[in-house]
């Protein structure tokens, strides 16, 4: 029973709002509207919630609700993943190629910089370890594991002052996805590395507008991408501008995954989109939950290949993609 009470409390911490003055920046869309004062941990103890921003080692900042969720719902991630896998089976049985993945929390990929002690001590540590085990043990031909790839990279895969992966992290996602779908396309991918400056959302939450300098990856593959005439967003100029629904064409086709591909993701896919676009002959990105369900279903129905990305931070509370009702409605739409 305490898991239900904890989930209800923590859901408020992960309710996202977009302040009007930063709506052009996808990094700032993830500002929580509310934050609970306390929750019941998996050990039955009532804990005060972590602050929104938790300082770690070496200048690293972490998202407070990650600690609350790890302590309160660390064992719940596996249930969500099981349900998303079932959704994947529905899509695959409809004759489409499917790949789904989880964008890990920074706390999962960069645990070496977590604070010591953590806000809820052993309860947090136990929850984070449970989360890592779930991601590392997920199997199935449709699942694309990313945590180990992101952890092994010698480059900066996550911002120090933001919850997201950098465009370097996004490029790792893109290359791994290409390798799964078409190894010849993966071999064609190359990147130029540089830096950018931005106000990370964890600084932003604290009213700190100090810029972080972070590493970037820019695709240099010999593929040209253009906005498709049917795109709902005709003005998107690339990261870090915001888009919820964007369609493109890539040429030459022989250097891409053929056919129509839809990427159903969130802000992590948004940060990776510049690296994802050159992979697909005809592609469409949809920010899950920002558009009507029928738009998602129609896009999946038109696609030859479906890519699903789910942020780990949402998983313990149950991603909408794990909802059985969503799965049944999609199954009917694909008939």
C-alpha positions, -999 to +999 in steps of 0.1 A: +000+000+000+028+024+008+040+021-029+006+036-040+009+065-015+045+071-025+036+070-062+009+096-057+032+119-039+061+115-063+039+120-093+037+156-084+075+159-084+076+147-120+047+168-133+063+189-160+055+225-168+068+248-195+075+284-183+064+308-211+097+327-211+118+296-218+095+276-240+120+277-269+145+257-249+137+220-245+160+218-214+138+241-195+105+223-202+113+199-174+106+222-146+084+205-120+052+222-112+051+207-077+074+189-053+061+168-024+074+174+011+077+138+021+072+102+010+074+067+023+106+048+013+107+012+002+119+004+037+087+018+052+104+049+066+090+084+060+116+107+044+117+144+037+119+149+000+153+159-015+156+194-028+150+199-065+187+203-071+212+181-052+249+190-055+272+160-062+310+157-065+332+175-090+305+202-097+279+177-107+242+186-100+215+159-098+177+160-099+162+157-064+132+136-075+156+110-088+166+103-052+130+103-040+119+079-067+149+056-062+142+053-025+104+051-027+099+032-060+132+017-070+117-017-076+088-004-098+109+002-129+108-035-140+070-036-141+069-006-164+095-021-187+075-053-189+044-034-200+064-014-226+078-046-240+042-058-245+034-026-264+065-034-285+051-069-293+018-053-306+038-030-329+060-058-341+032-082-348+016-056-370+045-061-394+066-031-384+102-031-373+105-019-337+134-007-315+127+006-280+151+020-254+154+038-221+173+071-217+190+065-184+190+091-156+224+109-151+224+093-116+224+059-134+252+067-158+274+088-137+271+074-101+307+082-093+297+118-087+267+112-066+268+130-032+281+111-002+260+109+019+229+109-004+197+126+008+181+094+020+213+074+027+212+036+021+176+038+008+188+059-022+218+037-028+196+006-028+171+021-052+198+033-077+214-001-077+180-017-084+175+007-113+209-001-128+202-039-125+169-035-143+184-016-172+214-039-175+192-071-174+166-060-199+166-084-228+148-090-261+156-084-297+136-052-297+154-036-267+184-013-272+206-010-241+223+023-237+236+026-201+269+008-206+276+026-239+270+060-222+291+050-191+321+038-212+323+069-233+354+090-226+335+121-237+309+142-218+277+123-223+256+143-197+256+179-187+269+187-152+241+212-145+212+196-164+192+164-162+198+155-199+224+139-219+245+162-241+244+160-279+274+136-274+251+113-254+225+117-282+251+107-308+258+075-289+221+067-290+219+075-327+249+053-336+237+024-314+203+027-331+218+027-365+239-004-357+207-022-346+187-013-377+213-012-404+250-018-395+261-003-429+244+030-420+261+029-385+295+027-402+288+058-422+282+080-391+309+105-380+309+135-357+328+167-351+332+176-314+331+210-300+315+229-271+284+249-263+272+271-235+238+268-219+220+273-186+213+238-174+178+231-160+192+222-126+208+256-123+176+272-137+155+255-110+176+273-084+174+306-102+211+303-112+217+316-147+254+307-149+263+291-182+278+257-184+303+249-211+296+213-223+310+191-251+289+187-283+288+163-312+277+175-346+270+149-374+294+151-404+280+122-423+275+129-460+237+130-457+215+161-463+183+165-443+155+188-452+121+196-437+094+176-453+066+196-470+041+178-447+059+187-415+038+201-387+068+223-376+082+241-406+105+264-386+126+240-366+162+249-372+178+222-350+190+217-314+185+235-291+153+249-306+121+232-295+099+209-316+071+185-307+063+172-342+089+173-370+091+154-403+122+153-426+137+137-456+173+126-460+194+121-491+210+102-506+187+074-496+213+047-501+231+060-469+200+058-448+176+033-432+149+030-460+112+038-457+093+057-431+104+059-395+087+075-365+106+082-333+083+084-303+103+100-276+107+130-253+133+156-245+161+131-247+152+122-283+149+160-289+185+165-277+196+137-301+175+146-331+203+162-351+222+129-349+191+108-355+179+126-386+207+115-410+199+079-402+164+078-418+153+082-454+120+096-442+116+104-405+092+119-380+098+128-344+069+130-320+073+142-284+052+116-266+023+131-246+026+166-262+002+156-290-031+139-293-031+101-290-046+097-325-016+116-340+007+091-324-014+061-336-016+075-372+022+081-373+029+045-361+004+031-386+022+049-415+056+039-404+078+010-415+101+014-385+091+025-350+116+038-324+104+043-288+125+061-263+114+064-226+131+084-200+141+064-170+129+091-146+093+084-157+095+046-155+089+039-118+057+060-119+045+041-150+050+056-184+018+062-204+033+038-229+030+011-203-007+016-199-028-015-210-055+008-223-031+026-246-018-007-258-053-020-266-063+012-284-031+011-305-038-025-314-072-016-327-057+014-347-032-009-364-058-034-377 
